[in-house]
Structure formats: structure tokens, C-alpha cells
Amino acid sequence: MKLEIRHWQMLKAISELGNVAQAADALGISQSALSHRIAEAERRMGGKFFEKEGRRLKLTPAGSLITQAALHSLPVLERAENDFEQNASDQNQIVRLGVASYSCYHWLPEFIQYASQKAPKLKLQLVASATQNPITSLQHGSVDIVIAPGYLATPGIIPIPLFEDELVLVTPHDHPLSHKPYIEAQDLSQEQYYTYSQNVLPGFEYERFIRPSAVIPQQVEVVEMTDAIIELISAGLGMSILSKWAVDAALQSQRLSYTKLGEKGLDLAWSALIRESEKRNSASKELSKLLARWYQK
């Protein structure tokens, strides 16, 4: 190989942090040393990784390809080293977990207590950044398990079913729509509506409930934090369609009300996603099975 590990780490740091100054700080070297490292790597490979765009560095097409390899490979190598150290010294095994689509953790303390009783050597580490890019986080090795609603078949990723949920209209407590047995999309046409994501997610409310009706709420605002949406709705400033599980704590405290979507409702299945390459007795698989048993219980 022409590049050393420090060159791969350099590519990953610059890609993730966006500029040389921050990348140098993260790597513990000066900006001058980092510039020399870039030049050295380019000499070894016989081509440019970056080109200047104002004060920033922009990846060349060839640089983008090799950086993607760095982003994929380094977390795998780091995880392998960590697994070796844990197995060699019989230490606790850390499993990194994220939640896709919704930033909700009301369930976490109770599950940690359950897991510590059933598998005391397994330690859970929450990775909040996995919420926005769950599959990529799994593929790159920055997270080991993702609790995800729905599931799109993805090579190298397997689902372990956890529980059945539903999408519901969430409104302020005692809102007129909360007294209906169910709503139709037309009921949202004049309402202030908060959506969790500006992207159309397969299997969610826009695809299955709003678009088929050809009626779109006139006042739509993107708020990418579940807790923020809950606070806005609780204050009487609007409504949203969310996973019932994701807002369970607020519903139980009667801060919010919910109403079924359509006469038959909209189901939503949740799974624990893990890498297919995980060994049969890996910590990730063990924790996934604990999650499934806990939810069934």
C-alpha cells in the first residue's frame, strides 16, 4: 500500500470537519504539518486529492473516491481493535446504538436497567448522530445497532423485529380533532402542520396518507427534533403526524392527544438493524435480541 494509516485518518478528518484548521486540531498536529501530510500523500499517489475553492479545500473526483474508502474502512478497523482489546482483557463490551427518524429516548433508562441484569458485560453507548443517516452509520461502522421504523431492504443490513406501532395525528390536549374516532387528510388542510423531515420517507404519512388524498396542509414547517415538535404542539401552536411510540411519554402525561389516521389506521413496524457481517455471538446481536425480548415483555 502506498498510503499509511495517518494519511487515511487525514482524509477522514478533513471530510468530516470540513476544513484544514479543525482537521489539524482533531489529529493533534499543526496546520503546516497537515498541509505537508496532504502533499506527501498526493506525491505517493501521483495525483491531487484536493483543489482550492476560495479558502476551503474541495475534493477532486479521485479524492472523493478515496475519501469514501477512508470513511468506510477506518471505523471498521477501529471497531476491530476495540473488539480485540475487549476480548483479550475480558472487559465490558460496548455496543453503540442509534434511533432512526425520531430523537426519542424515553425508553432508554428502563432498557439499560433490564440489559444490565441480563448481560452485565454489555454497555450501551448512545450515538445521537445516527438519527439522520442510520444506514450509512451502520455501513461505516460508527454505530452497531439502529432502532428503525419500517425497513428498506439494504444489502449487508438485516432487521430484527421489535414491536408494532402506528402513525397518529398528535394535537394539543383536548383539540377538536382529538375527539374524532379518526381523521382524513382533508382535516389538515387549514392547520399549522409540523413535519419531522423534509424528505419523503417510504412507508410514512406523506406517501401513505397525505399524497393519496391530493390534499396538502397549507402551513407546513420542518422541525427536525421530536422534543421541539412536542413542545410546539403542547403550546397549542400546531399539530403533526408522528410515531405513537415516539411521543408515548407526552401522551401519558396528557400534554398531548392523538387520533387515528383513517378508519383503519396506519401501522408502523420497528426493527433493530444490524450488519449482516456480525458474528453469531457478537455483542451487537446479543443486545438486539435483548431489545426484542424486552419489547415483547
N, C-alpha and C positions, 0 to 999 in steps of 0.2 A: 504493500500500500504506500502511496506517495504522501498521504496526509497523516499526521499524528492526531491523537485524541484531542490535544489542545486546539487544533485547527477546527475540528468538528464542533467543539464546545464554543469556539468563537462564532461560528456560523449560527448556531442555535441562539446564542445570547443576542447577537445583532438582530436576528429575525424577530425574536420575542420582545425586545426592548425598544427597537426602532431607531436607535442612534448610537454612535460610537462612544460617547461620553458615558451613558448609562451602562452599555455593554462592558466597557472597561472597568467601571466600578463593580459590576457584578462578578467579573472574572478576577478582581483583585490586582489589576495591573494598570499602568498609566495609559492615557490615550495614545501617546507616542509608541509605546510597546505594542499596543493593539494594532496600530497602523502598520508597524513592521511585521507583525504576525500575518496580517492580510496580504501584504506584499510577498512574504515568504511563501504562503500557500498558493498564491497566483503564479509565482515562478515555478513551483513544483508541478502545478497542473498545466502550465502553459497557456493560461487564459485568464480573463478578468472575471471575478466574482461580482464586483460592484462597479457602478458608474455614478458619478456625482450628479445630483439633481438639486441645485442650489446648495444649501448647507447639509443636505441629507445624502445618504448613500442609498442607491436604488439597485436591487439585484438585477443582474443581466439574466437573460433566459437560461443560460447554462448555470449561472449562480443559483437561480431559483430551484433548478432540478436537484443540485447537490445539497442545498439547504433543506429541502423536503426530506432528503435521506437522513440528514442530521437530526431533524425534528422527530423522525420516526425511530431512528436507531439508538440515540443516546438514552432516552427514558427506558428502553428495553435493557440496555447494558447496566444502567444504574439500578434497575429493579433486580437484575440477576446478581449483582454484587450484594445488594441488600438481603436477598433471599439466602445467599451463601453465608453471609455473616450471621444471620439469624439461626440458620440450621446448624452451623458449625459451633455456635456458642449456646444453642438451646434457649435463645432469648424469645421474648414475645414477638409474634408475627403481626406486622402492621398491614392492614388492608385499607386502601384508600377508596372512599365511596363518594359518589355524587348523585344528585337528584336532577333528572332531566325535566325541562319545561316549566316546573314550578319551584320556586325557592321556599319550600315549606319543610320545617324540621320539628313540628310539634310532637312527632312520634319518637324522636331520637333518644331522649333520656330513658324512656321505658325500655326501648330495644337494647340500649347499651347495658342496662342492668340485667336483662334477660341473657344477652350474649356473654356477659362476664361470668354468669353462673354456669352456662353450658359449655363454654370454651374459654377458660380464663387466660389462655396464652394469646388469644386473638385480640388485637387492639384496633379500634376503628379510628380512622383519620378522615375527617370530612374535607372534601375538595369542592368548594362552592363554585369555582370557575367551570366545572363540568356541566353546569345547568344549561349553558348556551350551546355548547358543542359536544354533546355526550359521546357520540360515536367516534369522533376524531380523538377525544380524550382517551377513550378506551384503546383505539388503534395505536396511538402514540405512547401508551403506557403511563400517562400522567394520572390515571385513575384505574382502579381494578374492578369496581362494580358500579353500575349506574342503575338506579331505580327509575324506570321509564314508563310512561303511559303509552299504550299502543306499541306497535313494533313493526318496523320495516325490515324485511329480510336483507341482511347485510353479510357479505362473505366474511368469515372469521369471527363473527359475533353470534352467540347463542343466548336465547332467553330462558329464564327460569320463572314460570308463572308465580305470581304472588297473591293478588286479590282482584276482585271485581269492583269497579267503581262506576260512577256516572257523571256526565257533564250536566250541570244545572245552572239556571239563572240565579245569580246572587244579587239580592237587593237590600236596601236598608230595612231594618226590622219594622214589620207592620206596613210595608209598602203595599199599595193596592194590588200589584201583580202577585204579591206573595199569597194572596187569598184565593188565587185561581188554582184549580187542580193541575193545570199545565198551561204553558204559553205557546203561541205560534210566533214565527219570526216577525210577523206584522206588528206584534205588540212592542217591538223595539224601535220602530221606525222614527218616533219622535223623542226618544230617550237619549240622555248622555251615556255613552257606552264606552267602557274601558276594555281594551284588548291587551292580552299579555304579550303578544308578539306581532310584529308587522308582517311576518312571513306566514303564508298559508300552509299550515301543518296538516298532512294527510290524516284523516280519521278524527279531526277535531270539528269544532262547531261551525266554522265557516263553510267547510266542504260538505258537511252532512246536514246542516240546519239552516244557515243563512242563505248561501248561494242557491240552493234548490227553490227557495221561495221567491227569488228575484227582488227581495226587499232588503235593503242595507240601511242600518242606522245612519241618520244624518249627521250625528255628532259622535265621531269616533276619535278616541285618544289612546295612543300606545303608552302603557306604563309597564315596564319590564321587571317589576318587583311585586310579588304576590302580597307581601305585607303592606305595601303602599296602596295597592288596589283595595285591600280590605279596609284600610283607614279611610280612604276616599268614599267608599260605599257606606261605611258606618256613619260618616258625617252627613250622609244624605245627598252626596254630590253626583251620584250616578249608579250604574249597575254593570255587571259583567257576567259572562258565561265562563265558569271555572270548574275544575275537578272538585267534586264534593269532598273528597278526602283531603285535598289541599287546603280547604277552608274549614275543616272539621272543628278546630278549636274555637274559631269565631262563631260558628253556628251553635255550638254547645253553650257558649256564654250568652246566646241570644242577642248578640250585637248585630247579626245579620239574619236574613231569612232566605230560603231558597225555593225554587219552583221547578218542576219537571219540564223538560223540553219536548214538546209534542206529546201526544196521547200515550205513545209507547216509551218515551224517554230515549236518552242517548247513552248507551253503555260505554264504558272505558276500562279496558283491562290493563293492569300494571304488571311489569315483569322486572326481574333483576337481570341485567345484561352483563355478560362476562365474555372474555376472549375464549374462542374455541381451543386455543393452544394451551389453556390452563391444564395442568396435570390433574389426574383424578382426585388426588388428596390435597390439592393446593388450598391455601388459606382462603383464597377468593371463593372457591367452590364451597368450602365449608361454611363460610359466612353467608353465602347466598342461600344455602339450604336452611340455615338458622333463620334467615329472614322469612322464608316461605313457611316454616313451621310456626314462627311467631305470629304471622298474619292469620294463619289458619286457626291458631289458638284464640 
